[in-house]
């Protein structure tokens, strides 16, 4: 079937123009956008259903008398495929009802003050991560903010087991239409799925991270699919020891030791006659049918947010429970859901059907890619496996060339610049996003020749030496035998085992508290946050991601060859087929798995003599270090041997300083010991006090958090 990737009126802002003509091109795009017919103000939520309501206890630190309630419900929405903001959705015209509209049902959770007079006027609109809602801060509760979360992912576990009502605290789900051919015929295509680090005779499910693969085989006849096992994969894309498993030796079935091969037929599981070997990866390519119109999740999240922000009631008169409460709103997402926000903005979804901006601010947290959602056969849960989409196209904000991949000049903000609907953006990352989530091309482009500029409406903050989401914090957490565990850190994700180094405690919490306050003040009062702080080429803080270029010393506990050449997770230039648009991540993915055309060079922050990264915002534990804090770890062999010796997903590691000079000399540790650095416990507390004052002065630490850290240092066992 030919590609039906509709171009919208927004596309006038994305030609392949050269940098000197950029201002003129954007100006022309804005002028053309202004000539489009006006659309009546509406967020196409046609029906609101409230399924549950309950009071919420005030958390510690909230003002006396501050009462909240939580509401769970569903919204019923419809999309007109002719509207420019919807026409960009892949396959939307193949998922229409008889009246020409595409419809969805989305769950939501709303947390609001009971008393409107206590409301701040700010609404946080959270993007669930694989259906899950993350916890809100006391800061938001105390201020009287409204907190909304609404579904966007139509293929996750919650969406495939839809209940007739929504429940408080439950995973969020989104019902979407299935794409059909022009005459109603089923749409089919090849997809792939993988099983890794599993062993034994039991059948294994097909997962993308923690959710089921959203597609099922059209036939359970194994001669119509292809299953292979692999002894290894390199980040170059090279495959080691691939073996085809004969169709007679496996089944689409559920089996175990008591119910051996061929087992009971099941399209979600694979049963192997010889059982699974944890030292090998298994990959199946099969023909699937009935793709959902997953890109509608972008529009559903947009319209639910705009409804609660601006609408008085639904079309039947059911009142919006926060009608008139919200003057400003901020979209927020963490990791996968932060990637959603970047993709959502790139495709122009911050413009509502009324032509106005939906959210005034966006906060994509520890998210350096764009979600792979708006293409046929998308797997939006994928992040790290060799062939997963999400790093295609511009990961940078302003339009810029893409010299190594040859993509057209583009940027995440290009569409919202053309329609004057760009929000204020804060993004923050740790070192794990550099090492495991392919971050740095978004800073220096695909060729790494120069730092890419940031626009005035974007702030970027880097928390050096921290893992994905930050560690446990505190000070004893860096001390062997006191708080630092002897065992390796767990590698997050799809059963990837554990690392050889203990977990990295470098925290994000206090910095995030400060950033949250800056973002609300920027959005509501136009008070700018501190300037961006992250490693740059211009400052001499970035280099090619190898040990020599970064200046990483050889430390006790690390092999001299680490980082290895195959260590960092690079950006793979993937060929998904002729009907796939890599710049927008839209179209039809017809090659399963995609071909690896190229591997981009990767950059990482340089390190000091201790091995700690240069650049980034001031963090107390980084300014008064107790060891070397790494944004990466190395996968141990253990019972998950396939990834042994490779990067441990997005877990960090930590190498503590020796306590005394004699101890460090005995291990040939080049780093000064704790006693040589701080002298005594009182000396360390003084260093923490100085670090807290510096971070607070620069705007990255709240006064109450500074005092709490000083108290924690005083109570710690450092040099006691």
C-alpha positions as semicolon CSV with decimal commas, in nm:
position;residue;x (nm);y (nm);z (nm)
1;X;0,000;0,000;0,000
2;X;0,141;0,343;-0,086
3;X;0,231;0,578;0,196
4;X;-0,045;0,805;0,319
5;X;0,167;1,048;0,517
6;X;-0,035;1,369;0,489
7;X;0,144;1,701;0,483
8;X;-0,018;1,977;0,678
9;X;-0,024;2,354;0,662
10;X;0,252;2,341;0,923
11;X;0,482;2,188;0,662
12;X;0,550;2,530;0,511
13;X;0,785;2,579;0,807
14;X;0,999;2,278;0,724
15;X;1,158;2,315;0,381
16;X;1,521;2,230;0,323
17;X;1,633;2,592;0,335
18;X;1,984;2,698;0,429
19;X;2,069;2,861;0,759
20;X;2,104;3,218;0,624
21;X;1,745;3,203;0,494
22;X;1,604;3,062;0,818
23;X;1,450;3,386;0,949
24;X;1,286;3,462;0,616
25;X;1,145;3,109;0,585
26;X;0,995;3,114;0,933
27;X;0,847;3,456;0,863
28;X;0,684;3,330;0,543
29;X;0,550;3,028;0,733
30;X;0,394;3,252;0,997
31;X;0,236;3,466;0,727
32;X;0,090;3,162;0,551
33;X;-0,037;3,021;0,879
34;X;-0,220;3,348;0,944
35;X;-0,416;3,303;0,620
36;X;-0,566;2,972;0,729
37;X;-0,940;2,982;0,805
38;X;-1,022;3,043;1,169
39;X;-1,136;2,740;1,365
40;X;-1,396;2,784;1,641
41;X;-1,251;2,756;1,991
42;X;-1,296;2,398;2,099
43;X;-1,106;2,114;2,256
44;X;-1,284;1,822;2,095
45;X;-1,372;1,645;2,415
46;X;-1,735;1,571;2,347
47;X;-1,814;1,391;2,671
48;X;-1,670;1,391;3,023
49;X;-1,741;1,107;3,266
50;X;-1,632;1,119;3,630
51;X;-1,603;0,765;3,764
52;X;-1,454;0,821;4,111
53;X;-1,384;1,099;4,356
54;X;-1,214;1,087;4,696
55;X;-1,039;1,320;4,943
56;X;-0,658;1,322;4,957
57;X;-0,465;1,360;5,279
58;X;-0,232;1,658;5,293
59;X;0,137;1,558;5,271
60;X;0,388;1,672;5,532
61;X;0,481;2,034;5,472
62;X;0,150;2,140;5,322
63;X;-0,020;2,446;5,477
64;X;-0,272;2,387;5,752
65;X;-0,623;2,349;5,618
66;X;-0,514;2,272;5,262
67;X;-0,763;2,011;5,142
68;X;-0,736;1,825;4,812
69;X;-0,950;1,578;4,623
70;X;-0,869;1,330;4,350
71;X;-1,095;1,258;4,054
72;X;-1,070;0,971;3,807
73;X;-1,267;0,956;3,487
74;X;-1,282;0,925;3,113
75;X;-1,308;1,166;2,826
76;X;-1,462;1,085;2,489
77;X;-1,309;1,281;2,205
78;X;-1,329;1,314;1,832
79;X;-1,081;1,439;1,574
80;X;-1,150;1,596;1,236
81;X;-0,880;1,469;0,998
82;X;-0,918;1,778;0,780
83;X;-0,786;2,012;1,048
84;X;-0,414;2,085;0,997
85;X;-0,319;1,989;1,353
86;X;-0,476;1,644;1,305
87;X;-0,389;1,573;0,943
88;X;-0,028;1,497;1,036
89;X;-0,142;1,188;1,232
90;X;-0,035;0,878;1,046
91;X;-0,329;0,667;0,921
92;X;-0,594;0,894;1,076
93;X;-0,801;0,875;0,756
94;X;-0,793;0,496;0,784
95;X;-0,948;0,501;1,132
96;X;-1,261;0,708;1,074
97;X;-1,618;0,638;1,175
98;X;-1,895;0,661;0,917
99;X;-1,932;1,036;0,975
100;X;-1,568;1,104;0,888
101;X;-1,441;1,158;1,244
102;X;-1,179;0,960;1,437
103;X;-1,276;0,889;1,797
104;X;-1,097;0,791;2,116
105;X;-1,163;0,730;2,486
106;X;-0,893;0,843;2,732
107;X;-0,872;0,808;3,107
108;X;-0,755;1,090;3,332
109;X;-0,667;1,159;3,694
110;X;-0,721;1,505;3,841
111;X;-0,582;1,626;4,172
112;X;-0,725;1,961;4,280
113;X;-0,783;2,178;4,586
114;X;-1,130;2,143;4,731
115;X;-1,158;2,520;4,769
116;X;-1,122;2,718;4,447
117;X;-1,001;3,014;4,652
118;X;-0,690;2,811;4,746
119;X;-0,606;2,732;4,380
120;X;-0,291;2,892;4,238
121;X;-0,404;2,920;3,877
122;X;-0,137;2,673;3,758
123;X;-0,214;2,329;3,614
124;X;0,053;2,064;3,566
125;X;-0,041;1,825;3,285
126;X;0,155;1,504;3,335
127;X;0,228;1,244;3,069
128;X;0,196;0,890;3,215
129;X;0,502;0,668;3,171
130;X;0,380;0,337;3,029
131;X;0,042;0,417;3,184
132;X;0,186;0,498;3,525
133;X;0,152;0,836;3,695
134;X;0,454;0,967;3,884
135;X;0,426;1,126;4,227
136;X;0,368;1,498;4,261
137;X;0,572;1,727;4,486
138;X;0,472;1,878;4,817
139;X;0,567;2,211;4,660
140;X;0,281;2,180;4,410
141;X;0,033;2,058;4,669
142;X;0,120;2,342;4,908
143;X;0,086;2,604;4,635
144;X;-0,266;2,494;4,542
145;X;-0,177;2,371;4,194
146;X;-0,410;2,158;3,985
147;X;-0,246;1,833;3,871
148;X;-0,382;1,648;3,569
149;X;-0,259;1,326;3,411
150;X;-0,421;1,182;3,098
151;X;-0,363;0,885;2,873
152;X;-0,175;0,893;2,543
153;X;-0,053;0,537;2,481
154;X;-0,300;0,310;2,309
155;X;-0,077;0,003;2,303
156;X;0,033;-0,046;2,665
157;X;-0,081;-0,317;2,904
158;X;-0,354;-0,099;3,052
159;X;-0,495;-0,012;2,711
160;X;-0,514;-0,376;2,603
161;X;-0,717;-0,468;2,913
162;X;-0,961;-0,175;2,912
163;X;-1,216;-0,162;3,192
164;X;-1,557;0,005;3,159
165;X;-1,462;0,273;3,411
166;X;-1,154;0,455;3,537
167;X;-1,024;0,402;3,890
168;X;-0,825;0,627;4,119
169;X;-0,459;0,526;4,119
170;X;-0,498;0,289;3,824
171;X;-0,286;0,288;3,510
172;X;-0,411;0,518;3,238
173;X;-0,545;0,374;2,913
174;X;-0,645;0,505;2,572
175;X;-0,884;0,338;2,329
176;X;-0,803;0,407;1,965
177;X;-0,941;0,295;1,631
178;X;-0,774;0,029;1,418
179;X;-0,658;0,138;1,074
180;X;-0,841;-0,028;0,785
181;X;-0,790;-0,012;0,409
182;X;-1,001;0,214;0,193
183;X;-1,251;-0,066;0,136
184;X;-1,244;-0,186;0,497
185;X;-0,984;-0,456;0,440
186;X;-0,739;-0,551;0,714
187;X;-0,398;-0,387;0,698
188;X;-0,101;-0,617;0,743
189;X;0,273;-0,571;0,768
190;X;0,590;-0,725;0,903
191;X;0,700;-0,645;1,257
192;X;0,973;-0,780;1,482
193;X;1,005;-0,869;1,849
194;X;1,290;-0,987;2,071
195;X;1,349;-1,205;2,376
196;X;1,671;-1,156;2,571
197;X;1,832;-1,281;2,892
198;X;1,581;-1,562;2,939
199;X;1,654;-1,928;2,994
200;X;1,483;-2,261;3,051
201;X;1,203;-2,467;2,899
202;X;0,919;-2,223;2,977
203;X;0,773;-2,012;2,700
204;X;0,860;-1,643;2,699
205;X;0,642;-1,340;2,629
206;X;0,723;-1,084;2,363
207;X;0,792;-0,758;2,547
208;X;0,900;-0,405;2,467
209;X;1,056;-0,298;2,794
210;X;0,783;-0,406;3,041
211;X;0,477;-0,399;2,814
212;X;0,366;-0,664;2,564
213;X;0,456;-0,613;2,200
214;X;0,141;-0,443;2,070
215;X;0,105;-0,665;1,761
216;X;0,009;-1,028;1,724
217;X;0,087;-1,271;1,443
218;X;-0,177;-1,300;1,173
219;X;-0,111;-1,673;1,169
220;X;0,024;-1,918;1,428
221;X;0,186;-2,117;1,148
222;X;0,558;-2,083;1,223
223;X;0,649;-2,136;0,857
224;X;0,502;-1,789;0,800
225;X;0,746;-1,626;1,046
226;X;1,123;-1,629;1,096
227;X;1,287;-1,691;1,434
228;X;1,662;-1,656;1,480
229;X;1,898;-1,663;1,775
230;X;2,208;-1,448;1,806
231;X;2,525;-1,493;2,004
232;X;2,591;-1,120;2,021
233;X;2,531;-0,776;1,877
234;X;2,778;-0,491;1,850
235;X;2,684;-0,126;1,862
236;X;2,818;-0,106;1,506
237;X;2,513;-0,309;1,406
238;X;2,721;-0,620;1,341
239;X;2,546;-0,944;1,435
240;X;2,746;-1,231;1,581
241;X;2,660;-1,598;1,528
242;X;2,303;-1,571;1,398
243;X;2,125;-1,906;1,366
244;X;1,785;-1,971;1,210
245;X;1,560;-2,184;1,429
246;X;1,363;-2,430;1,210
247;X;0,987;-2,375;1,203
248;X;0,933;-2,724;1,345
249;X;1,141;-2,642;1,654
250;X;0,929;-2,357;1,792
251;X;0,565;-2,262;1,836
252;X;0,343;-1,967;1,910
253;X;0,242;-2,125;2,238
254;X;0,255;-2,121;2,616
255;X;0,459;-2,402;2,771
256;X;0,662;-2,495;3,079
257;X;0,835;-2,797;3,233
258;X;0,500;-2,959;3,314
259;X;0,346;-2,869;2,977
260;X;0,632;-2,914;2,731
261;X;0,668;-2,823;2,365
262;X;0,456;-2,766;2,159
263;X;0,242;-2,633;2,447
264;X;-0,091;-2,452;2,425
265;X;-0,135;-2,209;2,131
266;X;-0,082;-1,846;2,236
267;X;0,001;-1,557;1,999
268;X;0,181;-1,362;2,273
269;X;0,438;-1,631;2,369
270;X;0,708;-1,834;2,201
271;X;0,784;-2,191;2,307
272;X;1,116;-2,346;2,202
273;X;1,161;-2,720;2,161
274;X;1,515;-2,694;2,305
275;X;1,436;-2,420;2,557
276;X;1,594;-2,074;2,583
277;X;1,961;-2,005;2,638
278;X;2,033;-1,687;2,838
279;X;2,357;-1,639;2,646
280;X;2,161;-1,582;2,326
281;X;1,909;-1,325;2,199
282;X;1,601;-1,440;2,008
283;X;1,437;-1,232;1,736
284;X;1,119;-1,311;1,551
285;X;0,981;-1,141;1,238
286;X;0,617;-1,204;1,165
287;X;0,320;-1,068;0,972
288;X;0,084;-0,872;1,195
289;X;-0,255;-0,715;1,127
290;X;-0,476;-0,432;1,249
291;X;-0,242;-0,150;1,354
292;X;-0,396;0,108;1,584
293;X;-0,378;0,474;1,488
294;X;-0,130;0,534;1,769
295;X;-0,045;0,890;1,665
296;X;-0,391;0,994;1,783
297;X;-0,241;0,975;2,133
298;X;-0,069;1,308;2,062
299;X;-0,400;1,475;1,982
300;X;-0,588;1,309;2,269
301;X;-0,335;1,437;2,524
302;X;-0,350;1,781;2,363
303;X;-0,728;1,805;2,369
304;X;-0,774;1,671;2,722
305;X;-0,523;1,927;2,849
306;X;-0,691;2,210;2,664
307;X;-1,037;2,101;2,781
308;X;-0,950;2,110;3,150
309;X;-0,763;2,437;3,104
310;X;-1,025;2,629;2,907
311;X;-1,365;2,456;2,878
312;X;-1,667;2,525;3,096
313;X;-1,841;2,196;3,023
314;X;-1,864;1,913;2,773
315;X;-2,117;1,913;2,491
316;X;-2,384;1,756;2,713
317;X;-2,337;2,018;2,983
318;X;-2,130;1,812;3,227
319;X;-1,918;2,076;3,401
320;X;-1,540;2,079;3,393
321;X;-1,446;2,038;3,763
322;X;-1,173;2,303;3,730
323;X;-1,353;2,542;3,494
324;X;-1,214;2,890;3,546
325;X;-0,942;2,770;3,783
326;X;-0,649;2,758;3,539
327;X;-0,468;3,060;3,397
328;X;-0,138;2,885;3,313
329;X;-0,040;2,525;3,239
330;X;0,279;2,323;3,210
331;X;0,317;1,986;3,037
332;X;0,554;1,751;3,215
333;X;0,693;1,405;3,146
334;X;0,976;1,185;3,272
335;X;1,194;0,961;3,055
336;X;0,962;0,792;2,802
337;X;0,691;1,049;2,870
338;X;0,946;1,329;2,838
339;X;1,033;1,190;2,495
340;X;0,660;1,208;2,424
341;X;0,662;1,582;2,497
342;X;0,952;1,643;2,259
343;X;0,780;1,450;1,981
344;X;0,445;1,616;2,060
345;X;0,595;1,962;2,028
346;X;0,795;1,874;1,715
347;X;0,479;1,770;1,530
348;X;0,299;2,091;1,623
349;X;0,056;1,962;1,886
350;X;0,098;2,257;2,123
351;X;-0,140;2,438;1,891
352;X;-0,500;2,357;1,981
353;X;-0,792;2,344;1,746
354;X;-0,860;2,711;1,825
355;X;-0,515;2,803;1,696
356;X;-0,389;2,901;2,042
357;X;-0,105;2,753;2,244
358;X;-0,220;2,467;2,467
359;X;0,052;2,479;2,733
360;X;0,258;2,777;2,843
361;X;0,551;2,562;2,955
362;X;0,697;2,215;2,894
363;X;0,928;2,015;3,117
364;X;1,073;1,706;2,944
365;X;1,269;1,542;3,226
366;X;1,571;1,311;3,161
367;X;1,443;1,274;2,805
368;X;1,683;1,322;2,516
369;X;1,492;1,165;2,228
370;X;1,151;1,188;2,058
371;X;0,891;0,919;2,115
372;X;0,839;0,673;1,829
373;X;0,460;0,700;1,812
374;X;0,335;0,851;1,487
375;X;0,415;0,575;1,241
376;X;0,248;0,251;1,145
377;X;0,372;-0,046;1,350
378;X;0,526;0,186;1,611
379;X;0,659;0,044;1,939
380;X;0,667;0,352;2,165
381;X;0,795;0,156;2,466
382;X;1,126;0,089;2,294
383;X;1,435;0,281;2,406
384;X;1,761;0,086;2,399
385;X;1,745;-0,219;2,178
386;X;1,947;-0,212;1,861
387;X;1,666;-0,144;1,614
388;X;1,425;0,069;1,813
389;X;1,309;0,397;1,661
390;X;1,315;0,731;1,842
391;X;1,650;0,890;1,755
392;X;1,563;0,979;1,397
393;X;1,542;1,339;1,285
394;X;1,629;1,652;1,484
395;X;1,675;1,610;1,857
396;X;1,776;1,976;1,876
397;X;1,547;2,275;1,924
398;X;1,623;2,527;1,646
399;X;1,628;2,437;1,277
400;X;1,973;2,309;1,184
401;X;2,131;2,093;0,915
402;X;2,179;1,720;0,964
403;X;2,503;1,669;0,772
404;X;2,583;1,304;0,845
405;X;2,232;1,168;0,794
406;X;2,143;1,403;0,510
407;X;1,806;1,497;0,656
408;X;1,638;1,825;0,571
409;X;1,695;2,129;0,788
410;X;1,459;2,102;1,083
411;X;1,424;2,144;1,458
412;X;1,180;2,055;1,735
413;X;1,051;2,414;1,758
414;X;1,005;2,469;1,386
415;X;0,630;2,416;1,371
416;X;0,546;2,604;1,689
417;X;0,767;2,892;1,576
418;X;0,564;2,911;1,255
419;X;0,236;2,927;1,448
420;X;0,368;3,132;1,742
421;X;0,266;2,863;1,990
422;X;0,605;2,771;2,140
423;X;0,606;2,719;2,518
424;X;0,882;2,799;2,763
425;X;1,091;2,484;2,805
426;X;1,317;2,353;3,077
427;X;1,503;2,028;3,007
428;X;1,740;1,857;3,246
429;X;1,954;1,548;3,214
430;X;2,211;1,338;3,393
431;X;2,512;1,146;3,265
432;X;2,306;0,831;3,200
433;X;2,124;1,014;2,922
434;X;2,461;1,077;2,756
435;X;2,587;0,721;2,792
436;X;2,274;0,516;2,739
437;X;2,006;0,741;2,587
438;X;2,197;0,886;2,291
439;X;2,179;1,246;2,407
440;X;2,473;1,445;2,274
441;X;2,380;1,479;1,902
442;X;2,102;1,701;2,033
443;X;2,373;1,933;2,169
444;X;2,634;1,931;1,892
445;X;2,452;1,795;1,586
446;X;2,526;1,476;1,405
447;X;2,881;1,577;1,309
448;X;2,983;1,728;1,643
449;X;3,156;2,025;1,482
450;X;3,000;2,299;1,698
451;X;2,755;2,356;1,982
452;X;2,403;2,407;1,853
453;X;2,243;2,730;1,979
454;X;1,957;2,733;2,227
455;X;1,663;2,972;2,178
456;X;1,559;3,218;2,448
457;X;1,257;3,009;2,544
458;X;1,466;2,698;2,631
459;X;1,687;2,629;2,933
460;X;1,909;2,320;2,950
461;X;2,057;2,193;3,276
462;X;2,297;1,902;3,318
463;X;2,347;1,713;3,646
464;X;2,696;1,574;3,600
465;X;2,780;1,222;3,704
466;X;2,423;1,111;3,779
467;X;2,223;0,819;3,656
468;X;1,872;0,808;3,510
469;X;1,653;1,011;3,745
470;X;1,923;1,051;4,007
471;X;2,033;0,842;4,301
472;X;1,942;0,809;4,667
473;X;2,127;1,123;4,776
474;X;2,273;1,173;5,121
475;X;2,633;1,124;5,224
476;X;2,655;0,783;5,391
477;X;2,534;0,639;5,059
478;X;2,889;0,697;4,928
479;X;3,062;0,515;5,216
480;X;3,154;0,146;5,185
481;X;3,018;-0,060;5,470
482;X;2,787;0,222;5,585
483;X;2,552;0,313;5,303
484;X;2,725;0,207;4,982
485;X;2,616;-0,147;4,894
486;X;2,876;-0,404;4,802
487;X;2,654;-0,544;4,528
488;X;2,614;-0,395;4,183
489;X;2,338;-0,158;4,077
490;X;2,032;-0,304;3,909
491;X;2,015;-0,242;3,535
492;X;1,666;-0,101;3,462
493;X;1,455;-0,216;3,172
494;X;1,375;-0,545;3,011
495;X;1,552;-0,788;3,245
496;X;1,908;-0,670;3,181
497;X;2,066;-0,794;3,504
498;X;2,293;-0,593;3,732
499;X;2,607;-0,383;3,710
500;X;2,953;-0,461;3,840
501;X;2,970;-0,129;4,030
502;X;2,748;-0,027;4,321
503;X;2,467;0,220;4,257
504;X;2,544;0,587;4,208
505;X;2,381;0,801;4,483
506;X;2,425;1,138;4,304
507;X;2,078;1,295;4,355
508;X;1,846;1,496;4,135
509;X;1,591;1,573;4,406
510;X;1,713;1,907;4,539
511;X;1,799;2,040;4,193
512;X;1,459;1,938;4,061
513;X;1,293;2,120;4,351
514;X;1,470;2,439;4,246
515;X;1,394;2,388;3,876
516;X;1,026;2,331;3,952
517;X;1,010;2,667;4,127
518;X;1,199;2,839;3,846
519;X;0,967;2,697;3,581
520;X;0,647;2,803;3,760
521;X;0,788;3,154;3,812
522;X;0,899;3,174;3,449
523;X;0,558;3,066;3,322
524;X;0,339;3,259;3,565
525;X;0,547;3,571;3,632
526;X;0,789;3,581;3,336
527;X;1,085;3,562;3,576
528;X;1,367;3,397;3,380
529;X;1,549;3,099;3,535
530;X;1,929;3,082;3,559
531;X;2,120;3,055;3,232
532;X;2,160;2,710;3,083
533;X;2,439;2,500;3,233
534;X;2,571;2,198;3,045
535;X;2,903;2,082;2,896
536;X;2,993;2,241;2,563
537;X;3,255;2,210;2,295
538;X;3,326;2,580;2,325
539;X;3,418;2,541;2,692
540;X;3,638;2,241;2,617
541;X;3,412;2,015;2,824
542;X;3,300;1,767;2,555
543;X;3,506;1,511;2,368
544;X;3,466;1,190;2,170
545;X;3,334;0,916;2,398
546;X;3,650;0,716;2,455
547;X;3,874;0,689;2,758
548;X;4,171;0,879;2,622
549;X;3,969;1,169;2,480
550;X;3,768;1,211;2,799
551;X;4,072;1,191;3,025
552;X;3,928;0,911;3,238
553;X;4,194;0,790;3,483
554;X;4,253;0,421;3,549
555;X;4,085;0,369;3,885
556;X;4,064;0,073;4,124
557;X;3,762;-0,134;4,029
558;X;3,776;-0,046;3,659
559;X;3,963;-0,226;3,386
560;X;4,215;-0,012;3,202
561;X;4,019;-0,056;2,880
562;X;3,692;0,090;3,012
563;X;3,515;0,265;2,846
564;X;3,549;0,013;2,566
565;X;3,501;0,109;2,200
566;X;3,160;-0,060;2,199
567;X;3,059;0,097;2,528
568;X;2,845;0,407;2,475
569;X;2,501;0,364;2,319
570;X;2,532;0,544;1,985
571;X;2,267;0,680;1,752
572;X;2,205;0,430;1,475
573;X;2,091;0,563;1,139
574;X;1,818;0,315;1,058
575;X;1,644;0,243;0,729
576;X;1,280;0,171;0,814
577;X;1,174;0,154;0,450
578;X;1,084;0,394;0,166
579;X;0,755;0,512;0,319
580;X;0,907;0,625;0,649
581;X;0,990;0,992;0,709
582;X;1,288;0,996;0,949
583;X;1,273;1,372;1,014
584;X;0,921;1,355;1,158
585;X;0,934;0,989;1,263
586;X;0,613;0,938;1,067
587;X;0,496;0,717;0,784
588;X;0,509;0,341;0,748
589;X;0,787;0,123;0,887
590;X;0,806;-0,158;0,631
591;X;1,147;-0,312;0,708
592;X;1,151;-0,546;1,006
593;X;1,400;-0,513;1,155
594;X;1,529;-0,191;0,999
595;X;1,871;-0,186;0,837
596;X;2,158;-0,015;1,020
597;X;2,294;0,229;0,762
598;X;2,536;0,421;0,982
599;X;2,649;0,475;1,342
600;X;2,696;0,836;1,448
601;X;3,003;0,948;1,643
602;X;2,917;1,023;2,005
603;X;3,043;1,284;2,249
604;X;3,050;1,284;2,629
605;X;3,162;1,523;2,907
606;X;3,531;1,527;2,990
607;X;3,631;1,437;3,344
608;X;3,870;1,576;3,606
609;X;4,157;1,392;3,776
610;X;3,906;1,211;4,001
611;X;3,706;1,087;3,701
612;X;3,414;1,320;3,780
613;X;3,251;1,501;3,490
614;X;3,313;1,864;3,405
615;X;3,032;2,109;3,339
616;X;2,677;2,114;3,464
617;X;2,484;2,271;3,749
618;X;2,619;2,289;4,105
619;X;2,511;1,986;4,311
620;X;2,632;1,962;4,670
621;X;2,753;1,601;4,651
622;X;2,940;1,682;4,330
623;X;3,102;1,991;4,483
624;X;3,197;1,797;4,797
625;X;3,253;1,452;4,645
626;X;3,311;1,129;4,833
627;X;3,413;0,935;4,525
628;X;3,384;0,914;4,148
629;X;3,025;0,930;4,027
630;X;2,962;0,769;3,691
631;X;2,659;0,791;3,465
632;X;2,732;0,441;3,338
633;X;2,784;0,093;3,474
634;X;2,902;-0,236;3,327
635;X;2,670;-0,534;3,307
636;X;2,787;-0,829;3,516
637;X;2,766;-1,178;3,372
638;X;2,555;-1,337;3,647
639;X;2,245;-1,508;3,513
640;X;2,196;-1,245;3,238
641;X;2,504;-1,308;3,027
642;X;2,397;-1,176;2,686
643;X;2,484;-0,816;2,778
644;X;2,783;-0,899;3,002
645;X;3,059;-0,641;2,963
646;X;2,831;-0,392;2,787
647;X;2,667;-0,082;2,929
648;X;2,423;-0,157;3,212
649;X;2,122;0,015;3,057
650;X;2,091;0,359;3,218
651;X;2,225;0,271;3,561
652;X;2,514;0,466;3,710
653;X;2,806;0,344;3,917
654;X;3,018;0,478;4,202
655;X;3,383;0,435;4,305
656;X;3,443;0,565;4,660
657;X;3,756;0,751;4,764
658;X;3,987;0,575;5,007
659;X;3,959;0,697;5,366
660;X;4,334;0,746;5,424
661;X;4,647;0,808;5,220
662;X;4,784;0,467;5,318
663;X;4,471;0,293;5,193
664;X;4,476;0,470;4,858
665;X;4,848;0,401;4,809
666;X;4,790;0,032;4,882
667;X;4,546;0,014;4,590
668;X;4,742;0,254;4,365
669;X;4,449;0,492;4,365
670;X;4,556;0,826;4,209
671;X;4,272;1,015;4,377
672;X;4,338;1,193;4,709
673;X;4,178;1,020;5,007
674;X;3,898;1,166;5,220
675;X;4,142;1,263;5,493
676;X;4,373;1,434;5,242
677;X;4,079;1,628;5,102
678;X;3,881;1,723;5,408
679;X;4,098;1,643;5,710
680;X;3,814;1,549;5,944
681;X;3,440;1,514;5,976
682;X;3,416;1,884;6,062
683;X;3,619;1,964;5,752
684;X;3,375;1,770;5,536
685;X;3,076;1,945;5,691
686;X;3,246;2,276;5,617
687;X;3,288;2,169;5,253
688;X;2,918;2,079;5,234
689;X;2,826;2,412;5,390
690;X;3,034;2,596;5,129
691;X;2,892;2,386;4,843
692;X;2,535;2,448;4,958
693;X;2,594;2,822;4,975
694;X;2,735;2,822;4,622
695;X;2,449;2,615;4,476
696;X;2,191;2,831;4,653
697;X;2,353;3,155;4,532
698;X;2,348;3,031;4,172
699;X;1,979;2,942;4,196
700;X;2,001;2,563;4,196
701;X;1,922;2,490;4,560
702;X;1,631;2,610;4,773
703;X;1,714;2,745;5,120
704;X;1,520;2,472;5,300
705;X;1,701;2,202;5,100
706;X;2,037;2,365;5,171
707;X;1,973;2,350;5,545
708;X;1,854;1,989;5,522
709;X;2,174;1,887;5,339
710;X;2,394;2,057;5,600
711;X;2,207;1,874;5,878
712;X;2,250;1,546;5,690
713;X;2,624;1,606;5,653
714;X;2,655;1,680;6,025
715;X;2,473;1,355;6,107
716;X;2,670;1,148;5,854
717;X;2,952;0,901;5,923
718;X;3,195;1,073;5,687
719;X;3,542;1,066;5,856
720;X;3,397;0,975;6,195
